Amino acid sequence: MASAPPPPEVLPLSAAETIASYAIPNSRPEIEVTQAEHRIRLINAWSPAIVPGTRVLELGCGQGTATQALAEAVGESGHIDAVDPGSLDYGGPFTLGQAQGHISKGPIGGRITWHQADPVTFLQQHPDTTWDVAVLLHCIWYFKSPDALVEILNALKGRVKKVLVAEHALHATEKAAIPHVLATLARATLEAHRGDSSENIQNPLSPSGIKEIAAKTNWSLEAEATVVPDRGLDDGRWETGTVASARFLDVVEKNVQDERIKLLLRSARDAVLTALATVGGEVKNAQTMDTWVAAFVPA
């Protein structure tokens, strides 16, 4: 049987430089370009869910890295409501407020409305508003617990036609991405034992875990796929580096009391270092794990 044709391309990868130009300029513009390329691949994997004219509710927009790509995809006739509960003073080297404000002043600013709000509260405050799709792109792991996703999916019922998800797959097609998988689990274990944690890995739900929650909240899986990130995407190196660093052990000692958990975390870090050794032993050789993309529709 012949394989199905690939979904139509919404954005070409060549649009990445334009999308990256909407962000605040920094000393390493290639980072913004690579991040934009990754998000283009995710949007294309969801195709044809997002096209010119689509009305998007983006939850967990952060500084707007994905928002920029979404705004480019929906064009002048589409619109993005970008929601994030984070403080506008949070983030570095630029804060959420600075990053979002800069985007608003640019060519795509009119396509985006920013909302500093908890997603469920925002939906409750706008009971008559509907959108074509809701997007949760690399944000689920920030949630404090799976219950947050349950509440969001319940709140989205009747408000959107589809829910589009993109999150780390906990799977590594590339050998050099195995350290990233192990590092995220080590980091998540540590953060689970820190009451004051604000790290970006809080709730490392797997694709199976997300699908289970979707089913329980009456959302049906319409399609799913795996995107293998480009070698240049830095997320894997950043997150692997935080665990490979000796500082990780210092944080463990200061924040974890149970000796068994300490042992678990030290061994988890050793596993990261062992995996790194298979790709040259240096963090710079680590790659980012696969991204799982999925579309859900009301059951």
N, C-alpha and C positions, 0 to 999 in steps of 0.2 A: 504494500500500500504506500502510495506517495505521501511524503510528509507534508504537513500543512504549510502554506506559505507564511513567511514572517509577517508580523503586523506592519501596517503602513507606518512610515517614519514621520513623526510629528515635527521633530527638530533635527537638522543635520548636526553632526559633531562640530562642524565648522562654525556653528553659532556660539560655541563656548567662549571665544574671545570677546564677542559682543556682550554676552551675559556677564562675564567676569568684569567687564568695564563698568558695570553699574555699581559695583562695590567700592568701598573706600580704598583708594590706592595704597599699596603697601610695598615693602622692600622686596617681596617675592611674589610677583604677579602670576608666576607659573602655578602657584598653589591654587589661586582662584580659578584659573583656567581648568586645571585638573578636576577640581570640585564641580565646576560647571559641566564638564564632560560626563562625569559620573551621573549627575542628575538628569542630563539629557538621555542617557541610556535607560534610566529608570522610567522616565516619562514615555519614552518610545516603547518600553516593555509593557506599559499599561495600554498602549494604543489599541483601539481608537477612543479611549475613555476621555482623554483631554485633547481638545482640538480648538481652533479659533472660535471664540464665542462662549466657551465653557465658563460656568460660574463655579468657582472652587472655594471650598472651606478648608483652609490648611490649618491643622491643629499641631501645635508645637513648632512654630515657625522659627523660633530663635532669632538670630541676626538677619535672617532672610536669604541665606545661601540657596535654599531650594525655591524660595518665593520668587527670586529673580528669574529662575528657569521656568517656573510655572507661568509667570507673567508674560514671558516671551512666547510661550506655547499658546496661551489663550488669545494673544493679540489684542488689538485696540477694542474689539467688541466683547471681550471677556473681562472677568473681574476676579480678584482674589481677596477674600476676607482671611487675613492672616492673624491667628490667635496664639498667644503665648502668655503663661502666667508669670514668667520671669520678670524680675525687677529691671527697669530700664537702665539701671546703673550696673547691672551684672555683665561680666564678660571682659575679655582682653584679647589683643591689645586695644580693641574698640568695644564699647559697651553696646548692649542691645539698642538703646536709644540712639546712639551715634550712628550705628550701622543702618538701622531702619530709617532714620531721618535722612541720611545721605541718599538711600535708594529712592525715597519719596521725592527728592528734588531732581531726580534724573528722568530720562525719557519714558520709563515705565511707571513712574510714580502714580499717575492717574489711574492705573489699573489695580492698585493695591490699597486696601484699607487695613490699617494695623489695629489690633485690639489687645491691650494688656489685661488679660482675664483668664481665669480658670475655664477650660473648655466647656464643662458641664454648666457652669454658671452663665457663661456667654450664651449658650443655647437656650437656657431658661429665660434669659433677659430679652431674647429675640424670638419669641414663640411662633411668629408668623412668617419668618424668613426661611426660605428653602434654597438649596443649591443643587447643582447637577451631581457633584462628587465631593466627598470629603477625602482629604489626603493626610496620612500619617507617615511621614517620610523620615526615617532615622530619628524617631522621637520616643518610641514606646519604651526603650530601655531607660529613658530618663524618669519614667513614672516610678513612684515609690513602691507600688505593688501592683499585681495583676488586677486588683479590684478597680483601679483607675481606668483600665481599658474596658472592663465590664460596664462601668458607669457611662463612659463615653459612647460605647456602642449602643447601649440602651437609649441614651439621649438622642442619638442620630436617627432613630427609627422615625420614618415619615418625613425626614428633613432632607435626605439626599437619596439619589437613585443608586449610587454605588459608594463603597468605601474602598479606597486604594491604599495599600500598605506596602512599605518598603522598609526592611529591617535586616540587620546582620543575620546570616543564615546559620551560624555556628557550624559551618562547613567550609572546607578549604579545597578548592579545585587545584590551586597551586600549592606545592610543598612549602614554599616560603611564607604562606599565610597560616600555617599550623600554629606558629608561635602566637599569632594574634588571637586565634580561637582560645588557646590555653590561657593567655593573658587576661582576656575579658572575663573568663570564669574565675580566675584568681582575684581579679579586682572586685567583681561582684560579691564574692564570698567575704572579702574584707569589708566592703561597704555595708553588708548586711549586719555586721557586728559593730558599726559605728552609728550611734544615734544622731550625730550632727552632720552626717555625710551630705555633701552637695556635689559629689562626683557625677560624671555623666553616665556611668553604668550603675544602675540601681536595681534593675528588674529585667534580667536577660532572658526574656521569653523566647523560646525557640519557635520556628514556624509551626510545629505541631501544637505548641501551647497556645499560640495566637488563634489557630484554626479551632481548637477546642473551645476557647472563649467565644469566638464568633458563632459557633454552632449553638452554644448555650444561650446566646442573646439573639438567636433567630436571624443570623446572617449566613447565607449560603456561599460557599466558595464557587466563584464563576471561572476563575483562571489563576494560574500561578506559574512562575518561571524563576530561573536563577540567573543573576547577572554577575559575571566575574569582573571585578574591578580592574582597572588599568594598573600596571605596575607603579605608576607615578602617584597614585592616591596615597596620601600620607597617614590616614587614620590608623592603619595597622601599625606603622612605625611609632606613632605617638603613644598609642595605648600599650603596645608591647614594651616600649621604653620605660613607662612609669612602673611596670612590674619588675623589669630586669634591673632597675636602679636599686642601689643599696638602701635608698630612702624608703622603699617599700617595706623593708624589714623593720626600720625605725618606727614607721607608722603602725605596723603590726604590734610591736612591743608596747607602744604607748596606748593602744586602743583595745587590745584583745586580752582578756583575762584568762580564758580557758586554755590550758596548755595543749589540749588536743586540737583546738582550732588553730593555735599558733603553729603546731606541727603541720597541720593540713596546709596552711598558707605558705610555710617555708617550702614544703614539698611541691606545692603548686608552682611556686616561683622557680624551683629547680627544674621542673618539667618545661617551663618556658625557656630556660637557659639551655637545656638539653636540645630542645627543638631548634633553637637558634644556632646551636653548634652544627647542625646538619646543613645549614645554609651559610656557613662561613663564620658564625659566631658573633656577628655584629648586628646591632639593632637596625642599622641602615639597610640590611638585606631583607628585613621582614616585609611582607606584603599584607594588604588588607583582605580579610576573608570575603567570601561570596556574600552577595546581597540577595535576599529572597523578596520577590515582588508578588503581590496578589491583589485580586479584585473580588470584592464580596457584594452580593446583592441581597435584598430582603428575602427571607425564606418564605 
